[in-house]
C-alpha cells in the first residue's frame, strides 16, 4: 500500500485545490493507497474542509490532528498513522499530476533496491517567482552530498517504510513552523544517504507548486528561512564530527564571501548575500545549544513521535 501524507496549517483555501486534485488523480484498478492528512494545529476551516471533502468522495482519507507546531512533528504523526509500506509526501500548496501516484508505485515495483525517490516540481501559476522548483528532465541518482539542496524537494518525495525503521523519523527541531524554519527534508535525506540507501530523482513524478510568492520581500523571507535551516543543519552534523558536511558548509561560506566581495567592489547590491549570511548565522545561533545538549546526552535517533 502507498500512503500519501499531507501536512497542513491554516491553508484552507489552497487545501481545497489540492483535495480536488486528489479526486481527479488516476489511481489505477489494483493500486492500494490511503491518504493521511495531518492538521498541524490549524485555526481556520481546515478540519471542516477536509471532512466535507471526505463526505463527498469515496477516497480513503484519514484525518489526524497534531498539536505540536512544526512540519517535522506533523510528518512524523503521518508516518505513525500511515499503514503503507511506501510513504509519499507532498505539500498542501502543491497539485500532483494525475499520474503521480501510479508513477511512484511503478518506480518502487520496478526496483526492489530503490529506497527513496523524488520528482519534478514546476510552477502551478507562471506569475509566481521561479523558486522552490525542480525542473530537471534527467533521471538522476543521489550519489553526492553536493546534490543535497538541488536534487530532491520535500514537497515531492517518497520512501519505503524500511528507511524510517532504519534511520528514524524527521528531526522535529527542523521544518516550517519551528525556529529553524526548514531543512527537515535535507536532514532526513542526508541520514538516508549516509546509510547507503538508493535514492533517485524521476522527472515523470510531477507536482505543480502553487506557492504564490511574487514579491522580492517574499523571496527574501523564504531565502532567509532556508539559509537558517541550512546553518542549523551544518551545525548539527559538524558537532557530530561529520567532515563531509564541514566541507559543504565551508564551500558555501567561501562562495558567499567571494560573491559578497565581488558585489562590493562592483558597487552592486549585496542584499541577497546579506540575507543568506544572516540566515546561516541565525541557524547556527539557534541550533548550537539544541545540538550541544543532544551531544552531551545523546540518543541514536528520534523516537516514533519525533522526540529525542
Order of alpha helices (4+ residues) and beta strands (2+ residues): beta-alpha-beta-alpha-beta-alpha-beta-beta-alpha-beta-beta-beta-alpha-alpha-beta-alpha-alpha-alpha
